[in-house]
Each structure stands twice: as structure tokens, then as C-alpha cells.
Amino acid sequence: MGEDVTEELEYVPGRFIVNRTVRPRLACSGCEAFTQAPLPSRPIERGRPGPGLLAHVLVSKYADHLPLYRQSQIFEREGLDLDRSTLADWVGKSTALLEPLADAIGRHVLAGQAIFADDTPVKMLAPDTGKTATARLWTYGRDERPWGGGAPPASWYRVSPDRKGQHPKDHLAGYRGWMHADGYAGFEDIYRSSDIHEVACMAHVRRKFVDVHRAQGSAIADEAIRRIAQLYAIEKEARGSPPDRRVEIRQAKGAPIFDGLESWMHAQLPTITGKSPLAMAIRYGLTRMKRLRPYLDHGFLELDNNTAERAMRSVAIGRKNYLFVGSQTGGRSAAIAYTPIETAKLNGVDPQGWLVDTLACIPDYKITRVDDLLPWNWSNHAA
């Protein structure tokens, strides 16, 4: 008569297990000397957490945006007493282990001929005041997938106590190439005094007109948005093609639209009030258009800086939950943790699985072979 099969999706809470390492002490019957097998290396020396638990804490905070105090509450429901200060200590020691990997990812990013840069504010607790100051988290990205480059995509994060231009100058010391960025004035010294060439961002230009259109319903702003959309349609056509082919498409189809947009903005500016938001948007656009023009001649460049802005999305969501970092050291730990976790996600690698394997083996790993542990080299990637 056959049978009926009904499936039901159920949830079983995560399990905590205790691994016990038993090491007998042996005595030699001839010389009476004692011997014992050495204790296997642990991510945290003489610490309680295994690599799976440490990976879970890091991914929960920096990928799933779950603050440590909430994790502590969740663990308590499972009958485990783990104070937030204990978890913070684990995060600090785990990121210290991951720092060589973050540095290696930074070197990989700065080896690209074009990078993407952005920064965002993060509240940082000021010492002895009980108040917070505004620190900055910087990201530098490399993504060659739009033009078929073979290098793995990566995001490298750095932290600074303020937004002075000296910080990105230090981060990018020794870099030679192109940098997609917004119009932050602190970058100007970098462009003047080094071999870093600027590429502006069309998304920022478009955003100014979108704001004006939403507030005023301006027909001129609407026309600017329509013309910019034409440029993005051409980029969609060129995506995935090699650099020389992208240049051909841009020169044949994009350059006339780009030139037309610039000429059109020049023509509109005298017809509107000089201090209006629309005039400000047009003046900003004209300034950025001059610095965006190199993308037409180089197929490995992009029309916008959205690669860096996407890299900041996790930070923007996370800071709404954890509100602030406790110190400069805490900010540095956050930058180190974001670097491999976000890079793993860019490469389609499960950050939890990769971190478990990496934290288990990194204490005994040779520093000269640290590149073998990078997310895109993970041996379990296919699994």
C-alpha cells in the first residue's frame, strides 16, 4: 500500500562539549626518571576555549553583529557562565593570533594595481572620562573580478583614533597604483606626494542628485540621474570582459555620454541659484568628473567606489549593536577580525569553518608559510 513521508524542520540548540586530554606520567624502571607527553598546543595557552568556540565568538560578533554581552546571555541560557570580560579577553588573544594573516591580506591588497578606499566613524571609549570619542575604521579593498583578474578579492581594515590624513598616508606607504575614493580632503596629500593616482566615485555624484530629487522633485536632478544610469548600463555590459575590451566599450559608448553629462552640468549651473542644494550637487559633480575620467582609459578601473562601501556594510550594522569599542586596542582587534572574516565572505568561504581550522593550527604554524592559511587557500573550501 506504500507509505506517507512527512518532513518537519526542527532546531536543536548548539552543543557545548568538554574535550579532555589525558597524559599519563610514566617512570622509567631503570633510571627512575619521569616522562610525559607534551600538552598539545592551544589557541590560548592554558586557556579553556577550543578553536571552535573562539571561532563562534568571533563570527557571532564580527559577521553576525552580536555584541559580547548578548553572547554571554545566550551562553547563560545554555548553562554556561562566561562573563563578557572573559569573552573580550578571548577576542583579544584570538586576534593577536590572526594578526599575521591580516597583515598578509594587507600586503595582498596593496599588491594590486587598483584599490578601493573608504572610512567610517566608530565610537571609542575615551580613557578615564566615561565618554566616547569618534575614531575611524578604514578599509582598503582589492577586487579584480569585474575585469577577469585572477587575484582573490580581499578587504583590509585599519583603525585610527581620528580622521587625520596622516593615517591613510601611513597605511598606504609604499603603495603604487590607482585608488578609488570619495572626495575626502585628507587624501589630497597622498595624491600630491606619492605615486598613488586618484579615481573618483560616480556613486557619490549620483547620491547628491538623488537627495535633491527626493527633497524637491527637481527635473534637473532627475535628468542627471537618468544620464548617470546610462553610464551604469554600459558598465553592466562591460562587466567580466578583459581590460582592453572594457576600454573599447567605454570609449565607444561611455565616453560620449560622460562628456555629454559634464557639458550638460556646465550648462545648467548658470540657470539656478548658486547657493541651492542643486547647485552644490552640480559643482560637486563637476569637480569629481575631472577625477573620474581615467576610468575611460583603463579597463582595470571602476566607475565607482562601491567595493569599499560594501566592505563597510558589516561595520555599519555592527556598530549599531555594540555601540562602541572599549579602547584603541579593542579597535585594533576589531580591524584584525574584520579583515579575514570579510575576506573569507568575499571568496565564498565559510568564515566559521575556516576560523576553526586556522585557530587550531596557527599556534604551531611557521610564520614564513602564513599565506597558506589565507581564506582562499583553505583546503576545505570545496567541502
Secondary structure, 3 states (H helix, E strand, C coil): CCCCCCCCCCCCCCCCCCCCCCCCCEECCCCCCEECCCCCCCCCCCCCCCHHHHHHHHHHHHCCCCCHHHHHHHHHHCCCCCCHHHHHHHHHHHHHHHHHHHHHHHHHHHCCCEEEEEEEEEEEECCCCCCEEEEEEEEEEECCHHHCCCCCCEEEEEEECCCCCHHHHHHCCCCCEEEECCCCHHHHHHHHHCCEEEECCHHHHHHHHHHHHHHHCCHHHHHHHHHHHHHHHHHHHHCCCCHHHHHHHHHHHHHHHHHHHHHHHHHHHHHCCCCCHHHHHHHHHHHHHHHHHHHHCCCCCCCCCHHHHHHCHHHHHHHHHHCCECCHHHHHHHHHHHHHHHHHHHCCCCHHHHHHHHHHHHHHCCHHHHHHHCHHHCCCCCC
